Amino acid sequence: MHGRPSVASCADLDAVADAVAGIGDLALAVADDLESLEVNPLWAAGATVEALDALVTWRSS
């Protein structure tokens, strides 16, 4: 990210940590049925954090 401010200067890192923990909690809650969970990108500005795209793969029954 040449020429842009660092993440620490434009994002609330506690909010980012909370979002990542929430994604982890979700994955744990459905772990028996979950094959994989990918979030990319995770966008953060100030206290706003959004998963702009996600891919969920479920286990075959």
C-alpha positions as CSV (number, residue, x, y, z in Angstrom):
1,M,0.0,0.0,0.0
2,H,2.6,2.5,-1.1
3,G,1.6,6.1,-0.4
4,R,-1.3,5.2,1.9
5,P,-1.5,5.6,5.7
6,S,-0.7,2.5,7.8
7,V,-3.7,0.4,9.0
8,A,-2.9,1.5,12.6
9,S,-3.5,5.2,11.7
10,C,-6.9,4.7,9.9
11,A,-8.6,1.8,11.6
12,D,-9.7,1.0,15.1
13,L,-7.6,-2.1,15.8
14,D,-9.9,-3.1,18.7
15,A,-12.8,-3.1,16.1
16,V,-10.7,-5.2,13.7
17,A,-9.9,-7.6,16.5
18,D,-13.6,-7.9,17.5
19,A,-14.5,-8.6,13.8
20,V,-11.9,-11.3,13.5
21,A,-12.9,-12.9,16.8
22,G,-16.6,-12.8,15.6
23,I,-15.7,-14.6,12.4
24,G,-13.8,-17.2,14.5
25,D,-16.8,-17.6,16.8
26,L,-19.0,-18.2,13.8
27,A,-16.6,-20.8,12.4
28,L,-16.5,-22.6,15.8
29,A,-20.3,-22.5,16.1
30,V,-20.7,-24.3,12.7
31,A,-17.5,-26.3,12.8
32,D,-19.0,-29.7,12.4
33,D,-20.5,-28.7,9.0
34,L,-17.8,-26.3,7.9
35,E,-15.1,-27.3,5.5
36,S,-13.5,-23.8,5.1
37,L,-14.3,-20.1,5.6
38,E,-12.3,-17.4,3.8
39,V,-12.9,-13.6,4.2
40,N,-11.0,-11.5,1.8
41,P,-10.9,-8.5,1.9
42,L,-11.7,-7.3,5.4
43,W,-12.1,-3.6,5.1
44,A,-11.6,-1.2,8.1
45,A,-12.0,2.5,8.4
46,G,-12.2,4.0,11.9
47,A,-14.5,1.7,14.0
48,T,-16.2,0.3,10.9
49,V,-15.1,-3.1,9.8
50,E,-16.7,-5.0,6.9
51,A,-16.1,-8.4,5.3
52,L,-16.4,-7.3,1.6
53,D,-16.3,-10.9,0.3
54,A,-16.5,-14.3,1.9
55,L,-16.3,-17.9,0.7
56,V,-17.9,-20.6,2.8
57,T,-17.4,-24.3,1.8
58,W,-19.6,-26.8,3.7
59,R,-18.8,-30.4,4.3
60,S,-20.6,-33.0,2.2
61,S,-23.1,-35.1,4.0
